[in-house]
Amino acid sequence: MSSPATAPPPPASLKRIVTASLIGTTIEWYDFFLYGAAAALVFNKLFFPDSDPLVGTLLSFLTYAVGFAARPLGALVFGHYGDRLGRKKLLVLSLLLMGGATFAIGLLPTHATIGTAAPVLLTVLRLVQGFALGGEWGGAVLLVSEHGDARRRGFWASWPQTGAPAGQLLATGVLSLLTAVLSDAAFGSWGWRIPFLLSGVLVVVGLWIRLSVDESPVFKQALAQAEARKAVPNAEAEKLPLVAVLRHHWRDVLVAMGARMAENISYYVITAFILVYATTSAGVSKQTALNAVLIASAVHFAVIPAWGALSDRVGRRPVYLIGAVGVGLWMFPFFSLIDTGDFGSLILAVTVGLVLHGAMYAPQAAFFSEMFATRMRYSGASIGAQFASVAAGAPAPLIATALLSDYGSSTPISLYVIAAAVLTVVAVAAAKETRHRDLTDLTPPAGDAGAGRTAAGAEDARAI
């Protein structure tokens, strides 16, 4: 029988928690993706005007990649304090940092005004964005996972994941609207600033909602047990979350990193690099490419909870593997459809790609949460997810653009994504199924990644 501390919250409370996480992650991803779209469309001209167009785009994507480089640091810092102080406090801080950096980008002078200081300041603000997002993801999905009904954890935890397509939808929608109503000159002069300044309004709304929810009951229970142990004479000191993760869950971290490769790389090729490829190689207008991503992102938003619900029925691994294999197989048709220059074909290419991506992204929240013990869960899930982003999502648009520049063909780009898919299949196939794990259990599940560590399991329990 569930204790009061671990009983699922009433439906109205759970929906409020899910809504708070979803709105917060939507704002965070809106800010992050807005930069990516702007990097592909205008930053090459505004901040790197002395370079030829493709080199300028590469330099623009380099500042884009810097944000990913800061995400592991955010994961370490937010993970540590999130496991010590709670999920809610750190989520409020991440929203403030992300929103403030994005708003400041909207006020930033360009290269024409302050010279080389402009790209330097842009890079600093991008670092702040990456740091904030590195701490956001783990806290948002854990807050829902630790509140929700265990039987439907995959479904409920997938809702914060919809913040990514929702943020993409919002960012792309705003940019698409502005490029439709403004001339190229007006958009390049001042119109591009509007979506960044809009972030200030969104952050106020997000904070109001986030401050209204309660801390995770699973975390509060674990914290109370940790405080009680401190009162026991000669009790062993609780290990730092990072130390505990690397000692007892290092295999889980590696599995999470491998699982992220195809998911992360395919997403940024499909949604960010496509704005370069479609406009330069397929002769598609910026407006058309943005509209295709906009429509596909709406479908992506809708299918993520469905994939999450399926993972509750058949398991996290089977659904994840469908996505990884599917994305790998889709890459050659993806570029062939874009090469036609037809709007319908472009929509089909991006939509199918994002639907398959959703099969990986939806169960990821519950899957990663279930790998780690409570007092190291924020650190473990964040480290596994965000360290992978440095090798996956960060260089993906850069690598894809460089391959296009060197070979003038989409074939090497398709092979690049297929290689990532193979790596993800191997990682997920090596993992243990986690959907039946009780997040309040003080011992690791039998046969968990890192199996054979019976003695370590006892220490794991003391570290929770």
C-alpha positions as CSV (number, residue, x, y, z in Angstrom):
1,M,0.0,0.0,0.0
2,S,1.3,3.4,-0.9
3,S,2.2,5.7,2.0
4,P,0.9,9.3,2.1
5,A,4.3,10.4,1.1
6,T,4.4,8.3,-2.0
7,A,0.8,8.2,-3.1
8,P,0.1,9.7,-6.5
9,P,-1.3,13.3,-6.4
10,P,-4.9,13.9,-7.3
11,P,-5.5,14.3,-11.1
12,A,-6.0,18.1,-10.8
13,S,-2.7,18.4,-8.9
14,L,-0.8,16.2,-11.4
15,K,-2.2,18.2,-14.3
16,R,-1.1,21.4,-12.8
17,I,2.4,20.0,-12.3
18,V,2.5,18.7,-15.9
19,T,1.3,22.1,-17.1
20,A,3.9,24.0,-15.1
21,S,6.7,21.7,-16.5
22,L,5.4,21.9,-20.0
23,I,5.1,25.7,-20.1
24,G,8.5,26.1,-18.5
25,T,10.2,23.8,-20.9
26,T,8.4,25.4,-23.9
27,I,9.8,28.8,-22.9
28,E,13.3,27.4,-22.4
29,W,13.2,25.6,-25.8
30,Y,11.7,28.6,-27.5
31,D,14.6,30.7,-26.4
32,F,17.1,28.0,-27.4
33,F,15.6,27.1,-30.8
34,L,15.0,30.8,-31.6
35,Y,18.8,31.2,-31.6
36,G,19.2,28.2,-33.9
37,A,16.8,29.5,-36.5
38,A,18.3,33.0,-36.3
39,A,21.8,31.5,-36.7
40,A,20.7,29.9,-40.0
41,L,18.8,32.9,-41.3
42,V,20.3,36.2,-40.2
43,F,23.2,36.0,-37.7
44,N,25.7,35.1,-40.4
45,K,25.1,38.6,-42.0
46,L,24.6,40.6,-38.8
47,F,27.5,39.2,-36.7
48,F,29.9,37.7,-39.3
49,P,29.5,40.0,-42.3
50,D,33.1,39.7,-43.6
51,S,32.8,36.0,-44.4
52,D,31.3,34.5,-47.5
53,P,27.7,33.2,-47.0
54,L,28.5,29.6,-46.3
55,V,31.5,30.4,-44.0
56,G,29.4,33.0,-42.3
57,T,26.7,30.3,-41.7
58,L,29.4,28.0,-40.2
59,L,30.6,30.7,-37.9
60,S,27.0,31.4,-36.9
61,F,26.4,27.7,-36.1
62,L,29.7,27.7,-34.1
63,T,28.2,30.2,-31.7
64,Y,25.1,28.0,-31.8
65,A,27.2,25.0,-30.8
66,V,28.8,26.9,-27.9
67,G,25.4,26.7,-26.1
68,F,25.7,23.0,-26.1
69,A,29.2,23.1,-24.7
70,A,27.8,24.9,-21.6
71,R,25.0,22.4,-21.1
72,P,27.2,19.8,-19.3
73,L,28.3,22.4,-16.8
74,G,24.7,23.3,-16.2
75,A,23.9,19.7,-15.7
76,L,26.6,19.3,-13.1
77,V,25.7,22.5,-11.2
78,F,22.0,22.2,-11.4
79,G,22.1,18.4,-10.9
80,H,24.2,18.8,-7.7
81,Y,22.0,21.4,-6.1
82,G,18.8,19.9,-7.5
83,D,19.6,16.6,-5.7
84,R,20.5,18.5,-2.5
85,L,17.9,21.4,-2.4
86,G,15.1,20.2,-4.6
87,R,13.9,20.3,-8.2
88,K,11.6,23.3,-8.0
89,K,14.1,26.0,-6.8
90,L,16.5,25.1,-9.6
91,L,13.8,25.1,-12.2
92,V,12.9,28.7,-11.3
93,L,16.6,29.7,-11.6
94,S,17.0,28.1,-15.0
95,L,14.0,29.9,-16.4
96,L,15.3,33.3,-15.1
97,L,18.8,32.7,-16.6
98,M,17.5,31.5,-20.0
99,G,14.9,34.3,-20.3
100,G,17.3,37.0,-19.3
101,A,20.0,35.9,-21.8
102,T,17.5,35.6,-24.6
103,F,16.0,39.1,-23.9
104,A,19.6,40.5,-23.9
105,I,20.3,39.0,-27.3
106,G,17.3,41.0,-28.6
107,L,19.0,44.2,-27.4
108,L,22.5,43.3,-28.7
109,P,24.3,45.7,-31.1
110,T,25.4,44.0,-34.3
111,H,28.9,43.9,-35.9
112,A,28.1,47.1,-37.9
113,T,27.7,49.0,-34.6
114,I,30.4,47.7,-32.3
115,G,32.6,45.5,-34.5
116,T,34.1,42.2,-33.1
117,A,32.6,42.8,-29.7
118,A,29.2,41.9,-31.1
119,P,30.0,38.2,-31.8
120,V,31.9,38.0,-28.5
121,L,28.8,39.2,-26.5
122,L,26.6,36.9,-28.6
123,T,28.7,34.0,-27.7
124,V,28.7,34.9,-23.9
125,L,24.9,35.1,-23.9
126,R,24.7,31.8,-25.8
127,L,26.8,30.2,-23.1
128,V,24.3,31.4,-20.5
129,Q,21.5,29.9,-22.5
130,G,23.3,26.6,-22.7
131,F,24.1,26.6,-19.0
132,A,20.4,27.2,-18.1
133,L,19.1,24.5,-20.5
134,G,21.6,22.0,-19.1
135,G,19.9,22.3,-15.8
136,E,16.3,22.7,-17.1
137,W,15.7,19.3,-18.7
138,G,16.5,17.0,-15.8
139,G,14.5,19.0,-13.2
140,A,11.4,19.3,-15.4
141,V,11.1,15.7,-16.3
142,L,11.9,14.5,-12.8
143,L,9.3,16.8,-11.2
144,V,6.7,15.0,-13.3
145,S,8.2,11.6,-13.1
146,E,8.4,11.7,-9.3
147,H,4.8,13.1,-8.9
148,G,3.1,10.9,-11.4
149,D,1.3,7.6,-11.4
150,A,3.9,4.9,-11.9
151,R,1.7,2.9,-14.3
152,R,1.4,5.9,-16.7
153,R,4.8,7.4,-16.0
154,G,5.9,7.2,-19.6
155,F,2.8,9.2,-20.7
156,W,3.0,11.9,-18.0
157,A,6.8,12.3,-18.2
158,S,6.5,12.7,-22.0
159,W,4.6,16.0,-21.6
160,P,7.6,18.1,-20.6
161,Q,9.3,16.6,-23.7
162,T,6.6,18.2,-25.8
163,G,8.1,21.5,-24.7
164,A,10.8,21.0,-27.3
165,P,8.4,20.9,-30.3
166,A,6.2,23.4,-28.7
167,G,9.2,25.8,-28.3
168,Q,10.2,25.0,-31.9
169,L,6.6,25.6,-33.0
170,L,6.5,28.9,-31.2
171,A,9.9,30.1,-32.3
172,T,9.4,29.0,-35.9
173,G,5.9,30.4,-36.0
174,V,7.0,33.9,-34.8
175,L,9.9,33.9,-37.3
176,S,7.6,32.7,-40.1
177,L,5.1,35.4,-39.3
178,L,7.7,38.1,-39.2
179,T,9.4,37.0,-42.5
180,A,5.9,36.9,-44.1
181,V,4.9,40.5,-43.1
182,L,8.3,42.2,-43.2
183,S,10.7,42.8,-46.1
184,D,14.1,41.1,-45.9
185,A,15.6,44.5,-45.2
186,A,13.3,45.3,-42.3
187,F,13.7,41.8,-40.8
188,G,17.4,42.0,-41.0
189,S,17.5,45.5,-39.6
190,W,15.2,45.2,-36.6
191,G,12.5,42.5,-37.1
192,W,14.7,39.7,-35.9
193,R,14.9,41.3,-32.4
194,I,11.1,41.0,-31.8
195,P,11.1,37.2,-31.0
196,F,14.0,37.6,-28.6
197,L,12.4,40.5,-26.7
198,L,9.1,38.5,-26.5
199,S,10.9,36.1,-24.3
200,G,10.7,38.6,-21.4
201,V,6.9,38.3,-21.4
202,L,7.0,34.5,-21.6
203,V,9.4,34.2,-18.7
204,V,7.0,36.2,-16.4
205,V,4.2,33.9,-17.3
206,G,6.4,30.8,-16.8
207,L,7.6,32.0,-13.4
208,W,4.1,32.6,-12.2
209,I,3.1,29.1,-13.0
210,R,6.2,27.4,-11.8
211,L,6.1,29.0,-8.4
212,S,2.6,27.6,-7.8
213,V,3.6,23.9,-7.8
214,D,4.9,21.7,-5.0
215,E,8.3,20.0,-4.6
216,S,8.5,16.4,-5.7
217,P,7.1,14.1,-2.9
218,V,9.6,11.4,-3.7
219,F,12.5,14.0,-3.2
220,K,11.0,15.3,0.0
221,Q,10.7,11.7,1.3
222,A,14.4,11.0,0.4
223,L,15.5,14.3,1.9
224,A,13.7,13.5,5.2
225,Q,15.4,10.1,5.3
226,A,18.8,11.7,4.6
227,E,18.3,14.2,7.4
228,A,17.2,11.4,9.8
229,R,20.4,9.5,9.1
230,K,22.5,12.5,10.0
231,A,21.1,12.4,13.5
232,V,22.3,8.8,13.9
233,P,25.7,8.7,15.8
234,N,28.6,7.6,13.6
235,A,26.4,7.5,10.5
236,E,28.3,7.4,7.2
237,A,28.3,10.8,5.5
238,E,26.2,11.0,2.4
239,K,28.2,11.1,-0.8
240,L,28.1,13.9,-3.2
241,P,25.5,13.2,-6.0
242,L,28.2,13.3,-8.7
243,V,30.5,10.9,-6.9
244,A,27.6,8.5,-6.2
245,V,26.5,8.6,-9.9
246,L,30.0,7.9,-11.2
247,R,30.6,5.2,-8.7
248,H,27.3,3.3,-8.9
249,H,25.6,4.4,-12.2
250,W,28.5,4.9,-14.6
251,R,27.1,2.3,-17.0
252,D,23.7,4.0,-16.9
253,V,25.3,7.3,-17.8
254,L,27.0,5.7,-20.8
255,V,23.7,4.1,-21.9
256,A,21.9,7.5,-21.6
257,M,24.7,9.2,-23.6
258,G,24.5,6.5,-26.3
259,A,20.8,6.7,-26.5
260,R,21.0,10.4,-27.0
261,M,23.2,10.3,-30.1
262,A,20.6,9.5,-32.8
263,E,17.9,11.4,-31.1
264,N,19.9,14.6,-30.7
265,I,21.8,14.5,-34.1
266,S,18.7,13.7,-36.1
267,Y,16.6,16.4,-34.5
268,Y,19.1,19.2,-35.3
269,V,19.7,18.0,-38.8
270,I,15.9,17.8,-39.4
271,T,15.0,21.2,-37.8
272,A,18.0,23.4,-38.0
273,F,20.2,22.3,-40.8
274,I,17.2,21.9,-43.1
275,L,17.0,25.7,-43.1
276,V,20.4,25.8,-44.7
277,Y,20.0,22.8,-47.0
278,A,16.6,23.6,-48.3
279,T,17.4,27.3,-49.1
280,T,20.9,26.7,-50.6
281,S,20.8,23.3,-52.3
282,A,17.1,22.8,-53.1
283,G,16.2,26.4,-54.0
284,V,13.4,26.6,-51.4
285,S,12.6,30.0,-49.9
286,K,13.1,30.8,-46.2
287,Q,9.4,31.1,-45.8
288,T,8.7,27.7,-47.3
289,A,11.3,26.0,-45.2
290,L,10.1,27.6,-42.0
291,N,6.5,26.7,-42.8
292,A,7.4,23.0,-43.3
293,V,9.2,22.9,-39.9
294,L,6.2,24.7,-38.4
295,I,3.7,22.1,-39.6
296,A,5.9,19.2,-38.8
297,S,6.5,20.5,-35.2
298,A,2.8,20.6,-34.6
299,V,2.6,16.9,-35.6
300,H,5.7,16.2,-33.4
301,F,3.9,17.8,-30.4
302,A,0.9,15.6,-30.9
303,V,2.7,12.2,-31.3
304,I,5.1,12.5,-28.3
305,P,2.4,11.7,-25.6
306,A,1.2,8.8,-27.8
307,W,4.7,7.3,-28.0
308,G,5.0,7.9,-24.2
309,A,1.8,6.0,-23.6
310,L,3.0,3.2,-25.8
311,S,6.2,2.9,-23.7
312,D,4.0,2.3,-20.7
313,R,2.4,-0.7,-22.4
314,V,5.4,-2.4,-24.2
315,G,8.4,-0.8,-22.5
316,R,10.8,2.1,-23.0
317,R,13.4,0.1,-25.0
318,P,11.1,-1.2,-27.8
319,V,9.7,2.2,-28.5
320,Y,13.1,3.8,-28.4
321,L,14.5,1.3,-30.8
322,I,11.7,1.9,-33.3
323,G,12.7,5.6,-33.4
324,A,16.4,4.9,-33.7
325,V,16.1,2.4,-36.5
326,G,13.4,4.5,-38.2
327,V,15.4,7.7,-38.3
328,G,18.4,5.9,-39.8
329,L,16.3,4.3,-42.5
330,W,14.6,7.6,-43.3
331,M,17.6,9.8,-44.0
332,F,18.1,9.0,-47.7
333,P,14.3,9.5,-48.5
334,F,14.4,12.6,-46.3
335,F,16.9,14.4,-48.5
336,S,15.5,13.0,-51.7
337,L,12.1,14.6,-50.9
338,I,13.7,17.9,-50.0
339,D,15.6,17.9,-53.3
340,T,12.3,18.0,-55.3
341,G,11.7,21.5,-54.0
342,D,8.0,20.7,-53.6
343,F,6.3,22.1,-50.5
344,G,4.3,18.9,-49.9
345,S,7.4,16.7,-50.2
346,L,9.2,19.0,-47.8
347,I,6.4,18.7,-45.2
348,L,6.4,14.9,-45.6
349,A,10.2,14.7,-45.2
350,V,10.3,16.7,-42.0
351,T,7.1,15.3,-40.5
352,V,8.0,11.7,-40.9
353,G,11.5,12.5,-39.5
354,L,10.1,14.2,-36.4
355,V,7.5,11.4,-35.8
356,L,10.3,8.9,-35.7
357,H,12.4,11.2,-33.6
358,G,9.4,11.3,-31.1
359,A,9.6,7.6,-30.6
360,M,13.1,8.2,-29.0
361,Y,12.3,11.5,-27.3
362,A,9.0,10.5,-25.7
363,P,10.2,7.6,-23.5
364,Q,13.5,9.2,-22.8
365,A,12.2,11.2,-19.8
366,A,10.9,8.2,-17.9
367,F,13.7,5.9,-19.2
368,F,16.5,8.1,-17.8
369,S,14.6,9.0,-14.6
370,E,14.2,5.3,-13.8
371,M,17.9,4.6,-14.2
372,F,19.0,6.5,-11.1
373,A,18.3,6.6,-7.4
374,T,16.4,9.6,-5.9
375,R,19.3,11.5,-4.3
376,M,21.4,11.3,-7.4
377,R,18.6,11.2,-10.0
378,Y,18.8,14.9,-11.1
379,S,22.6,14.6,-11.5
380,G,22.5,11.2,-13.2
381,A,19.8,12.0,-15.7
382,S,21.2,15.5,-16.5
383,I,24.8,14.3,-16.9
384,G,23.8,11.4,-19.2
385,A,21.6,13.7,-21.3
386,Q,23.7,16.8,-21.5
387,F,27.2,15.4,-21.9
388,A,25.9,13.6,-24.9
389,S,24.6,16.8,-26.4
390,V,28.2,18.1,-26.7
391,A,29.1,15.3,-29.1
392,A,25.7,15.0,-30.7
393,G,23.5,18.1,-31.1
394,A,26.2,20.7,-30.7
395,P,28.2,19.9,-33.8
396,A,25.4,18.4,-35.9
397,P,24.5,21.5,-37.9
398,L,28.2,22.3,-38.2
399,I,29.2,18.9,-39.4
400,A,26.2,18.7,-41.8
401,T,27.1,22.2,-43.2
402,A,30.7,21.3,-43.6
403,L,29.9,18.0,-45.3
404,L,27.6,19.8,-47.7
405,S,30.3,22.4,-48.4
406,D,33.0,19.7,-49.0
407,Y,31.0,17.2,-51.0
408,G,28.1,19.2,-52.4
409,S,25.8,16.2,-51.7
410,S,23.5,15.0,-48.9
411,T,24.8,11.4,-49.0
412,P,27.6,12.0,-46.4
413,I,25.0,13.7,-44.1
414,S,22.7,10.7,-44.4
415,L,25.6,8.4,-43.5
416,Y,26.4,10.6,-40.5
417,V,22.9,10.3,-39.1
418,I,22.8,6.5,-39.8
419,A,26.1,6.0,-37.9
420,A,24.5,7.8,-34.9
421,A,21.5,5.6,-35.2
422,V,23.6,2.5,-35.1
423,L,25.3,3.7,-31.9
424,T,22.0,4.4,-30.3
425,V,20.6,1.0,-31.2
426,V,23.7,-0.6,-29.5
427,A,23.3,1.5,-26.4
428,V,19.6,0.9,-25.9
429,A,19.9,-2.8,-26.7
430,A,22.5,-3.1,-24.0
431,A,20.2,-1.4,-21.4
432,K,17.8,-3.1,-19.1
433,E,14.0,-2.4,-19.3
434,T,13.0,0.1,-16.5
435,R,9.3,0.7,-16.9
436,H,8.4,-1.3,-13.7
437,R,10.8,0.5,-11.5
438,D,9.5,2.0,-8.3
439,L,11.1,5.5,-8.0
440,T,10.6,5.4,-4.2
441,D,12.5,2.0,-3.8
442,L,15.7,2.3,-1.8
443,T,17.5,-0.4,-3.7
444,P,18.4,-0.6,-7.4
445,P,16.2,-2.9,-9.5
446,A,17.5,-6.4,-10.1
447,G,19.5,-6.6,-13.3
448,D,19.9,-2.9,-13.6
449,A,22.7,-1.5,-15.7
450,G,25.7,-2.1,-13.5
451,A,24.5,-5.5,-12.6
452,G,26.7,-7.6,-10.4
453,R,27.3,-4.7,-8.0
454,T,25.4,-6.4,-5.1
455,A,27.6,-4.8,-2.5
456,A,27.4,-1.4,-4.2
457,G,23.6,-1.7,-4.0
458,A,23.7,-1.3,-0.3
459,E,25.7,1.8,-0.5
460,D,23.4,3.0,-3.3
461,A,20.5,2.7,-0.8
462,R,22.4,4.7,1.8
463,A,23.1,7.4,-0.8
464,I,19.4,7.8,-1.8
